[in-house]
Amino acid sequence: PASPPRREERLREALGGDGVALRVHEAVITAVAPGAVTPAGSDHFAVFSPYFRRWSQESLREPLAAPRTVRVPDGVRGEPLPDRTQVPGVSPGLPTGGESAGRDLFSRWSRSGLPLYEDRHDDLAGDGTSRLSPYLHFGALSPVELVQRSRTHGGPGAEAFVRQVCWRDFHHQVLAARPGASTEDYRTRHDRWRDEEEAAEDIAAWREGRTGYPVVDAAMRQLRHEGWMHNRARLLVASFLTKTLYVDWRIGARHFLDLLVDGDVVNNQMNWQWVAGTGTDTRPHRVLNPLVQARRFDPDGIYVRRWVPELGDVDGRRVHEPWRLTAKERSALDYPEPVVDLAEGLARFRHARGRD
Ligand SMILES: Cc1cc2nc3c(=O)[nH]c(=O)nc-3n(C[C@H](O)[C@H](O)[C@H](O)COP(=O)(O)OP(=O)(O)OC[C@H]3O[C@@H](n4cnc5c(N)ncnc54)[C@H](O)[C@@H]3O)c2cc1C
């Protein structure tokens, strides 16, 4: 198994000084503990599909019932929690936290959303994913229980959902084996990313949701407002930053970690690396075209109009290409020109990766 995380070691040392022992339980953060399944000759799986096959065969422990009482050691004082409206920089549309809220959400969602998940999970406007990520991140829901209860429901929706939860375990076992991948390329592509100062205006436009590509801007504004973003949107804005604008994935990952309510080093950094092509994607040089993505996953433009009010009066899929509107229509909009030409962005990326 992978060596214990540094945090665990520090905790053990700190408690040891007071004569208190640390008891660590396996598979509480993930459904299957990192290192519990490995391929022949390696300490972790580097490709998802074979990992998923092995992971699916593991028997999971039974979730434990909640303890009837919890004894808090003497001398521990509680501090009042600040109201979220008093904390500067907090996204206004955050979900309610806590285990009860998480369990309620899962119960409701498993009746209505889970059966449709396979068909709906990529639909940006339909919002057909569980939104359970913050509860998993904070440990308010048990991934073991989530997997077991989903399997009990059964059907293609539950199967697709469990597969997605497995991605979380997959990334955990990669990072546990290669902790350096939280800051360094897991697989270098010898990128010489654009200089941060030279790209400063493009980076600011991306962060603020004014790149001139409506689907990218909608997603970045959803992130700021809700502290959450749809997975399809995360994929396309991350591809836009790293491949179309050719900006270092660490800059994007930092911004996500600043704002995401489910933001964690494992899932965030490993997904950023996956999209940037420095991680575990077996097609590392693919580039997601934001227009193709928008037409496919927001065919009526509903998601864009929801988050980019300046384009609220542009009907149907025309909203994805405001530069094609008539000059008169455009002059009525307070919306920026695209920060980059897609073909030029693609050429720069292909050249940088030595693929032109
Ligand atoms: C660039 C980028 C950054 C990301 N950063 C994070 C992050 O910081 N924290 C985080 O939890 N997820 C992250 N993800 C993964 C994924 O986008 C979110 O887990 C998902 O959108 C959460 O919404 P949901 O709970 O409705 O997901 P659902 O579709 O309902 O999936 C159920 C659960 O499966 C897990 N899951 C789903 N997809 C992934 C995935 N690709 N990788 C790992 N776990 C997954 C999550 O725990 C999620 O709650 C990132 C993805 C990308 C492309």
The ligand as an ORCA input file, in Angstrom:
! r2SCAN-3c Opt
* xyz 0 1
  C     -10.805     20.454    -14.506
  C     -11.618     19.650    -13.520
  C     -11.499     19.905    -12.158
  C     -12.245     19.145    -11.227
  N     -12.094     19.428     -9.885
  C     -12.785     18.670     -8.976
  C     -12.624     18.899     -7.572
  O     -11.861     19.761     -7.131
  N     -13.360     18.124     -6.721
  C     -14.214     17.155     -7.152
  O     -14.861     16.508     -6.336
  N     -14.352     16.905     -8.477
  C     -13.674     17.624     -9.397
  N     -13.832     17.368    -10.739
  C     -14.624     16.194    -11.154
  C     -16.109     16.449    -11.475
  O     -16.249     17.522    -12.364
  C     -16.940     16.721    -10.224
  O     -16.713     15.719     -9.263
  C     -18.437     16.716    -10.552
  O     -18.724     17.679    -11.532
  C     -19.241     16.991     -9.297
  O     -20.594     17.099     -9.587
  P     -21.623     15.973     -9.159
  O     -21.452     15.649     -7.720
  O     -22.975     16.436     -9.594
  O     -21.141     14.741    -10.031
  P     -21.849     13.383    -10.458
  O     -21.833     13.319    -11.938
  O     -23.159     13.216     -9.783
  O     -20.824     12.262     -9.957
  C     -20.915     11.657     -8.658
  C     -19.603     11.786     -7.927
  O     -18.567     11.116     -8.607
  C     -17.328     11.799     -8.438
  N     -16.813     12.199     -9.751
  C     -17.524     12.420    -10.872
  N     -16.685     12.723    -11.892
  C     -15.439     12.717    -11.389
  C     -14.151     12.940    -11.945
  N     -13.961     13.240    -13.235
  N     -13.092     12.859    -11.112
  C     -13.242     12.543     -9.811
  N     -14.435     12.306     -9.241
  C     -15.513     12.395    -10.023
  C     -17.621     13.027     -7.597
  O     -17.318     12.737     -6.257
  C     -19.114     13.215     -7.794
  O     -19.730     13.870     -6.703
  C     -13.109     18.122    -11.684
  C     -13.220     17.887    -13.060
  C     -12.490     18.643    -13.972
  C     -12.623     18.335    -15.443
*
